[in-house]
C-alpha cells in the first residue's frame, strides 16, 4: 500500500513538471513573481508590460495548469522550484 501511494505522488510530480515545461518563459516569469508575493501592478512595472497583460498571463496560467486561485499558483511554483521555500 505504501509503495502504491509513493508511485501516485511521483506520477503527480511528473505531471507538474510536464505542465511547467508547457509554459512559455514569460508565463514562468509571471508565475515566479506572483509566488514571490508581487501584486499585479508591481509585476507590470518590473516587466514593462500593462496591468491587463499581467492579468491575461495569470488567466492563461490558471487555465493551463487547472489551478483556480492565487494560493494554488503559489503552491505550484514552490513545488516546482520556481521560488525557494523560506523558513
C-alpha positions as CSV (number, residue, x, y, z in Angstrom):
1,X,0.0,0.0,0.0
2,X,2.7,2.5,0.9
3,X,4.6,1.8,-2.3
4,X,1.5,2.5,-4.3
5,X,1.0,5.8,-2.5
6,X,4.6,6.9,-3.4
7,X,4.1,6.0,-7.0
8,X,1.0,8.1,-7.1
9,X,3.0,11.0,-5.6
10,X,5.7,10.6,-8.2
11,X,3.2,10.5,-11.1
12,X,1.6,13.7,-9.8
13,X,5.0,15.4,-9.6
14,X,5.9,14.2,-13.1
15,X,2.6,15.7,-14.4
16,X,3.5,19.0,-12.7
17,X,6.9,19.1,-14.4
18,X,5.3,18.4,-17.8
19,X,2.9,21.3,-17.1
20,X,5.7,23.6,-16.1
21,X,7.5,22.7,-19.4
22,X,4.4,23.7,-21.3
23,X,4.6,27.3,-20.0
24,X,6.2,30.0,-22.0
25,X,9.3,31.7,-20.5
26,X,7.2,34.8,-19.9
27,X,4.4,32.8,-18.2
28,X,7.0,31.2,-15.9
29,X,8.4,34.6,-15.1
30,X,5.0,36.0,-14.2
31,X,4.3,32.8,-12.1
32,X,7.6,33.3,-10.3
33,X,6.8,37.0,-9.5
34,X,3.3,36.0,-8.3
35,X,4.8,33.4,-6.0
36,X,7.3,36.0,-4.7
37,X,4.3,38.0,-3.5
38,X,4.3,40.7,-6.1
39,X,1.0,42.3,-6.9
40,X,-0.3,42.8,-10.5
41,X,0.9,46.4,-10.7
42,X,4.4,45.5,-9.4
43,X,4.7,42.7,-11.9
44,X,3.6,45.0,-14.7
45,X,6.2,47.6,-13.8
46,X,9.1,45.2,-13.4
47,X,8.3,43.5,-16.8
48,X,7.4,46.8,-18.5
49,X,4.0,45.5,-19.6
50,X,0.5,46.6,-18.9
51,X,-1.6,45.5,-15.9
52,X,-4.1,44.0,-18.3
53,X,-1.3,41.9,-19.9
54,X,-0.3,40.6,-16.4
55,X,-3.9,39.7,-15.8
56,X,-4.0,37.9,-19.1
57,X,-0.9,35.9,-18.2
58,X,-2.4,35.0,-14.8
59,X,-5.6,33.8,-16.5
60,X,-3.6,31.7,-19.0
61,X,-1.6,30.2,-16.2
62,X,-4.7,29.2,-14.2
63,X,-6.3,27.7,-17.3
64,X,-3.2,25.8,-18.5
65,X,-2.4,24.5,-15.0
66,X,-6.0,24.0,-14.0
67,X,-5.5,26.0,-10.8
68,X,-8.3,28.2,-9.7
69,X,-6.8,30.6,-7.2
70,X,-3.7,32.5,-6.4
71,X,-2.7,30.4,-3.4
72,X,-2.8,27.4,-5.7
73,X,-0.4,29.2,-8.1
74,X,2.0,29.9,-5.3
75,X,1.9,26.3,-4.1
76,X,2.6,25.1,-7.6
77,X,5.5,27.5,-8.1
78,X,7.1,26.4,-4.8
79,X,6.5,22.7,-5.5
80,X,8.2,23.1,-8.9
81,X,11.2,25.1,-7.6
82,X,10.4,28.5,-9.2
83,X,10.8,30.1,-5.8
84,X,12.6,28.8,-2.7
85,X,10.7,27.8,0.4
86,X,11.9,30.2,3.1
87,X,11.9,29.1,6.6
